[in-house]
Amino acid sequence: MADIQPFCGVLYNTDRVHPADVLTQPYDKINAEMRERYLAASPYNLIRIELGKEETNDNDASNQYTRAAALYRQWLGEGILQRADKPALYWLEQTFVPPGGSRQLTRKGLIARVRLSRWEEGHVLPHEHTLSKPKADRMSLLRAVGAQQGQIFMLHPQPIPAPNLGAPLYSLVDDYNVTNTVWAITDAGQIASIQAALSPQSFYIADGHHRYETALAFRDEAGTEASKFVMATIVDMNDPGLVILPTHRTVANLSSFDPRKFREKLAGSFHIEPAGGQGIGMADALGQVTLRPKDIKPLFAGKPPLWDTLDVAILHVAILEALLGIDEVRLREEANVTYWREPEKALAQVQSGAVQLAFFLPPTPVSAVKAVADVRSRMPQKSTDFYPKLLSGMVMYEVR
C-alpha cells in the first residue's frame, strides 16, 4: 500500500521575492544559457543551490555543495525561505499549450511526501534505467543541504477526490509560458479523504528515477524519520492534461556510411514506405520515409519484456544496435546519437549534412509506461518526455 503524508514545506517568501524570478526548471534540463539567465534573474534564484558552479579551488571542505548548504541556511535565516507552520498537502495546476499544439490544457497534481520503498516491493514502480553519475551529484547535494528542492513526478492509476481550494499560495508563468499555481491543503478531512483514495494504489515514476534512487540511498544512510519519504507530485494517469512528447534521434559519425546500402539492410526487417504513415519516420540524404516493422521478434530474444511493442525500443534494438552497431555501451558514450524534442531541428541536421540519419518517433502512450512497469520491465533511456516539467523550488522538503 502507498503511504502519502502532508508535510511542513519550505517555500519562498512571496513578500520578498517573485516566484518567477527564483524557481527553475529541473536540474537536468538546465543548459548553460538558462543557468546564466537564472543567475541574473535574482540573487535568490534557486540555481545557486540546485546547480551551483564549480570553482577552481574547490576541495572537500569548500565546493558547490557546501556553498549550496550555506545559502540554504542563510536564506532561511533572512526570511527569503520560510518553513510552513502546519503540515499540508499541496495542489499544483499547470496550464499550457504543448509544443506543436494549439489547445490549452491543464494538468493537475498533488504534492505530498511519499514513503520510500524499493522497486521489488511494488509500491513505487520505475519505467527507465538510471546512470550512476547523476545519482552521485544529487547525493552530494542532498547530504549537504538536507532538503529536496524538486519533486519526483509520479502517476497513479485511479482518481482521487477533487480538493476544495481557497486562495493560492502563488502563481507564476515560467520560461516555457506554463502557468504554475500552487495551493495548500490543510483541512484534516480533505487530507484523510485523499490519503484513503491513494493508499491502495501503486505509483509509477514518470520523471525523477535518479532522484528517487538517491533518496533511497540517503534514507539508508541517514536513518531519520523524514528521510524515509521523498517529495513527489502525483498525477492521475487519466488526467486530460497529461502529455508525453516524443524524443527524436539523430545519428552521426558513422564510418563509411552509404544511405543506399543502409536502406537495403533496412528492407530485411522493415517495410520502407512513403513518409507520413504510421511507424518510425526516418530521414537520410535520399529523403524521408516511414519504417514499418516486419517480423523482428527474433531480434528481441533476451531483451526486456514488451520491448518488441515499443517504437523506441524497436528503433534501439532493430536499427541502432542490429544494423548500425550502436549498442547500450556506445549509447552511453554519446558519440553517435543525439536527442531532439523538435523534429524540424533533427531534420535540419540531416539536410545540412551535419548528421547522417534522423529518426522520428511517435509519443510513448502512458498505457505503455504502466504496462512496462507492471511486468517489472524498463524502457530505453529517453523513451518518455512528460511535458511540462515540474519546477524546482515550488515547495521544498527537509529530510533531516
Secondary structure, 3 states (H helix, E strand, C coil): CCCEECECCEEECCCCCCHHHHCECCHHHCCHHHHHHHHHHCCCCCHHHHCCCCCCCCCCCCCHHHHHHHHHHHHHHHCCEEECCCCEEEEEEEEECCCCCCCCEEEEEEEEEEECCCHHHCCEECCECCCHHHHHHHHHHHHHHCEECCCEEEEECCCCCCCCCCCCCEEEECCCCCEEEEEEECCHHHHHHHHHHHCCCCEEEEECHHHHHHHHHHHHHHCCCHHHEEEEEEEECCCCCCEEECCEEEECCCCCCCHHHHHHHHCCCEEEEECCCCCEEEEECCEEEEEEECCCHHHHCCCCCCHHHCHHHHHHHHHHHCCCCCCHHHHHHCCCEEEECCHHHHHHHHHCCCCCEEEECCCCCHHHHHHHHHCCCCECCCCCEEECCCCECCCEEECC
